Amino acid sequence: MRKRTWWLVRHGESVANAEGWLAGGSVDAALTPVGVAQAEALAASFRALPIAFVVSSTLSRARITARLATGREPDIAHPGLRERELGSWERATKEGLKADGRWDTLLAWSEGPPGGESQMAVSRRVIAALAEIDHALPPGNVAVFSHGTALRCALGVLDDVDRANIGHSLLGNTEFAVRELPIGAWHGVRN
């Protein structure tokens, strides 16, 4: 069975990350100078990897991280890889959500902010996007540049993490996870 290696990378530090507020899928928060440096620091490693395809979210913080880390524009920018939609909590501060008790709702598997997505909905969207990408590409390894919650949810389901704990795991800025999977495996990943 043919396999494909996936490098799943969170974007570099954004303005929202640095300032402590939430930039979901509707806010295109720019990278900070630290975020640019983080992405550039990946370049030596990523350019030496056997990556055939570069894929990213359509948001600039992921696309720019991909370009800086790999030295090329993404082959595919897919809207399904965007960050979680946060509805009325978009731009809310983490401190504010924790202070008024909304943080637990944000981390819950099947609940979400008003007008936004639950982590379960995010995992379904991101896994469907990865399955679509996997199906569309010829054999070859893929680097995916996306967002913290998007990757955490997809990886949590892939790795069969207890759903109550998925919200508590974290990939830091420009951290990545590597998974070697049979081509087509994303089609079989279910919530």
C-alpha positions as CSV (number, residue, x, y, z in Angstrom):
1,M,0.0,0.0,0.0
2,R,1.3,3.4,-0.9
3,K,1.9,5.8,1.9
4,R,2.2,9.6,2.2
5,T,3.9,11.5,4.9
6,W,2.0,14.6,6.2
7,W,3.7,17.4,8.0
8,L,0.9,19.3,9.8
9,V,2.2,22.7,10.7
10,R,0.7,25.5,12.8
11,H,1.4,29.0,11.4
12,G,3.8,31.5,13.0
13,E,2.9,33.9,15.7
14,S,0.1,36.2,14.7
15,V,-0.9,39.6,16.0
16,A,-3.8,37.9,17.8
17,N,-1.5,35.3,19.4
18,A,0.8,38.0,20.6
19,E,-2.0,40.2,22.0
20,G,-4.1,37.4,23.5
21,W,-7.3,37.6,21.5
22,L,-9.0,35.0,19.3
23,A,-8.7,35.3,15.5
24,G,-10.8,32.5,14.1
25,G,-11.6,31.8,10.5
26,S,-13.2,35.2,9.8
27,V,-10.2,37.4,10.9
28,D,-7.1,37.4,8.8
29,A,-4.6,38.3,11.6
30,A,-1.2,39.1,10.2
31,L,2.1,37.5,11.3
32,T,4.1,39.4,13.8
33,P,7.9,39.9,13.2
34,V,8.4,37.0,15.6
35,G,6.0,34.9,13.5
36,V,8.0,35.7,10.4
37,A,11.2,34.8,12.1
38,Q,9.6,31.5,13.3
39,A,8.6,30.6,9.8
40,E,12.0,31.5,8.4
41,A,13.6,29.3,11.0
42,L,11.7,26.3,9.6
43,A,13.2,26.9,6.2
44,A,16.4,25.0,6.6
45,S,14.6,21.9,7.8
46,F,11.6,22.0,5.5
47,R,13.6,22.7,2.3
48,A,15.6,19.5,3.0
49,L,12.5,17.3,3.5
50,P,11.0,15.2,0.7
51,I,7.9,17.4,0.3
52,A,6.1,17.1,-3.0
53,F,3.2,19.4,-2.2
54,V,2.6,22.4,-0.1
55,V,-0.9,23.1,1.1
56,S,-2.3,25.8,3.3
57,S,-5.3,27.5,4.7
58,T,-6.6,30.4,2.7
59,L,-5.7,32.8,5.6
60,S,-2.5,34.8,5.1
61,R,-0.9,33.8,8.4
62,A,-0.8,30.2,7.2
63,R,0.0,31.0,3.5
64,I,2.9,33.2,4.4
65,T,4.2,30.7,7.0
66,A,4.1,28.1,4.2
67,R,5.9,30.3,1.7
68,L,8.6,31.3,4.2
69,A,9.2,27.8,5.5
70,T,9.2,26.0,2.1
71,G,10.4,28.7,-0.3
72,R,7.4,28.5,-2.5
73,E,3.7,29.4,-2.7
74,P,1.3,26.7,-1.6
75,D,0.1,24.4,-4.4
76,I,-3.3,24.4,-2.8
77,A,-4.9,27.0,-0.5
78,H,-8.0,25.3,0.8
79,P,-10.8,27.1,2.8
80,G,-11.5,23.9,4.7
81,L,-8.2,24.3,6.5
82,R,-9.1,27.7,8.0
83,E,-9.3,28.3,11.7
84,R,-12.4,27.6,13.7
85,E,-15.3,30.0,13.2
86,L,-15.9,31.8,16.5
87,G,-19.1,33.6,15.7
88,S,-19.8,36.3,18.3
89,W,-16.6,35.4,20.2
90,E,-14.4,36.5,17.3
91,R,-11.8,38.9,18.7
92,A,-12.6,38.1,22.3
93,T,-9.7,37.9,24.7
94,K,-8.6,34.7,26.2
95,E,-8.6,36.4,29.6
96,G,-12.2,37.6,29.2
97,L,-13.4,34.1,28.2
98,K,-11.7,32.6,31.2
99,A,-13.0,35.3,33.6
100,D,-16.6,34.9,32.6
101,G,-16.7,31.1,32.3
102,R,-17.0,30.8,28.5
103,W,-13.6,29.2,28.2
104,D,-15.0,25.7,29.1
105,T,-17.6,26.0,26.3
106,L,-14.8,26.9,23.9
107,L,-12.9,23.7,24.8
108,A,-16.0,21.5,24.9
109,W,-16.2,18.9,22.0
110,S,-19.8,19.4,20.9
111,E,-20.4,23.0,22.0
112,G,-19.3,26.2,20.4
113,P,-19.7,29.9,20.6
114,P,-22.9,31.5,19.4
115,G,-22.8,31.6,15.6
116,G,-19.5,29.6,15.6
117,E,-18.3,26.0,15.3
118,S,-17.8,23.3,17.9
119,Q,-14.6,21.4,17.9
120,M,-16.5,18.5,16.5
121,A,-17.6,20.6,13.5
122,V,-14.1,21.8,13.0
123,S,-12.7,18.3,13.0
124,R,-15.3,17.2,10.4
125,R,-14.5,20.2,8.1
126,V,-10.7,19.9,8.4
127,I,-10.7,16.1,7.9
128,A,-13.0,16.4,4.9
129,A,-10.6,19.0,3.4
130,L,-7.6,16.7,4.0
131,A,-9.4,13.8,2.5
132,E,-10.3,15.9,-0.6
133,I,-6.6,17.0,-0.9
134,D,-5.4,13.5,-0.4
135,H,-7.7,12.3,-3.2
136,A,-6.7,15.1,-5.6
137,L,-3.0,14.8,-5.3
138,P,-0.8,12.2,-7.0
139,P,1.6,10.2,-4.8
140,G,4.0,12.4,-2.8
141,N,4.4,13.9,0.7
142,V,2.5,16.9,1.8
143,A,3.2,19.8,4.1
144,V,0.0,21.4,5.5
145,F,0.1,24.8,7.0
146,S,-3.0,25.6,9.1
147,H,-4.1,26.7,12.5
148,G,-4.0,25.6,16.1
149,T,-7.6,24.5,16.7
150,A,-8.0,23.1,13.1
151,L,-4.9,20.9,13.5
152,R,-5.6,20.0,17.1
153,C,-9.1,18.7,16.3
154,A,-8.1,16.8,13.1
155,L,-5.1,15.2,14.9
156,G,-7.1,14.4,18.0
157,V,-9.6,12.4,15.9
158,L,-7.0,10.8,13.8
159,D,-5.0,9.7,16.9
160,D,-8.3,8.7,18.7
161,V,-7.7,11.1,21.6
162,D,-10.6,11.2,24.2
163,R,-12.8,13.9,22.8
164,A,-13.0,15.6,26.3
165,N,-9.2,16.1,26.1
166,I,-8.8,17.4,22.5
167,G,-9.3,21.0,23.5
168,H,-6.5,20.8,26.0
169,S,-3.7,19.8,23.6
170,L,-1.8,22.5,21.8
171,L,0.6,22.9,18.9
172,G,2.7,26.0,19.5
173,N,3.4,28.5,16.7
174,T,5.3,26.7,13.9
175,E,5.2,23.4,15.8
176,F,4.3,20.5,13.6
177,A,3.2,16.9,13.8
178,V,4.2,14.2,11.4
179,R,2.0,11.4,10.3
180,E,2.7,8.7,7.8
181,L,-0.6,7.4,6.4
182,P,-1.8,5.2,3.6
183,I,-2.9,7.3,0.6
184,G,-6.7,7.7,1.1
185,A,-6.6,7.2,4.9
186,W,-8.2,10.6,5.7
187,H,-11.4,9.3,4.0
188,G,-11.8,6.7,6.7
189,V,-11.2,9.0,9.7
190,R,-14.5,9.5,11.6
191,N,-15.6,11.5,14.6
